Amino acid sequence: MYVHLLVYDMLAKEVAQLVNTTQESGRYEATFDGSNLPSGAYFYKLKAGNYIEVKKLLLVK
């Protein structure tokens, strides 16, 4: 299954691409390094096959 995990800022600009590959079913972890980004609210979008999820995340430094 093809998996995309992207991070966007509040203006819907893509700021990070964490996963962009084919993966087998299972449990995975991805590390997000926001050290070059300012504190604030961001969104991440997970696409895996037909499944799509968008959630909000808060980056606090």
C-alpha positions as a printed Julia matrix, in Angstrom:
61×3 Matrix{Float64}:
  0.0    0.0    0.0
  1.32   3.44  -0.92
  1.67   5.78   2.1
  2.07   9.58   2.21
  2.64  11.52   5.45
  2.93  15.28   4.92
  3.05  18.31   7.25
  1.47  21.63   6.25
  1.48  25.1    7.8
 -1.69  27.13   8.4
 -1.56  28.5    4.84
 -1.64  24.93   3.43
  2.0   25.13   2.34
  3.8   21.79   2.58
  6.66  22.14   5.1
  7.76  18.49   5.5
  7.37  15.15   3.81
  7.86  12.39   6.37
  6.79   9.29   4.43
  6.43   8.76   0.69
  6.78   5.04   0.01
  5.07   1.68  -0.33
  4.67  -0.14   2.99
  3.17  -3.41   4.13
  0.33  -3.36   6.66
  1.6   -2.87  10.19
  2.65  -0.29  12.7
  5.23   2.36  11.83
  6.77   5.48  13.39
  7.94   8.66  11.71
 10.08  11.38  13.28
  9.25  15.03  12.65
 12.09  17.52  13.15
 10.51  20.94  13.44
 13.68  22.69  14.62
 13.78  24.85  11.48
 10.11  25.89  11.81
  8.58  28.52  14.07
  6.29  27.54  16.94
  2.65  27.38  15.96
 -0.14  25.22  14.61
  0.41  22.82  11.74
 -1.55  20.03  10.08
 -0.44  16.56   9.09
 -2.11  14.51   6.39
 -1.83  10.72   6.27
 -2.85   8.98   3.05
 -2.68   5.17   2.94
 -4.54   3.59   0.03
 -8.11   4.92   0.2
 -7.7    6.07   3.82
 -7.09   9.8    4.4
 -6.74  11.49   7.79
 -5.92  15.13   8.59
 -5.08  16.19  12.14
 -3.82  19.35  13.77
 -0.53  19.47  15.67
  1.0   22.14  17.83
  4.73  22.84  17.67
  6.02  24.45  20.88
  9.65  25.43  21.33
